[in-house]
Amino acid sequence: MSWISCKERLPENDDDVLVCDCNADNDYSYPYTVQDSMEIAFFIKTKNIWISKNAELEDGEFPPLEYITHWMPLPEKPAKEYIKK
């Protein structure tokens, strides 16, 4: 899998994906490391916004993520035989 530019295309509505703020070193975004600039989120096409899966309600709404530049689908879960019980 490789990163997909948001300018190229966006994911299907409500699909969980890994997102990245690849401009994290600019003055406009909070994360300062590559690891801090990635998280799992979903895109709402009707509102044209990204929402973090870790988002907490603020004033009755989930705050949108800003500055998302790239995304990629999440990998499949491990096969059942590889999961320890």
PyMOL commands that set and color helices and strands:
alter all, ss='L'
color gray80, all
select helices_A, chain A and resi 35-37+80-82
alter helices_A, ss='H'
color red, helices_A
select strands_A, chain A and resi 4-5+17-20+38-44+49-52+64-65+70-73
alter strands_A, ss='S'
color yellow, strands_A
deselect
rebuild
show_as cartoon
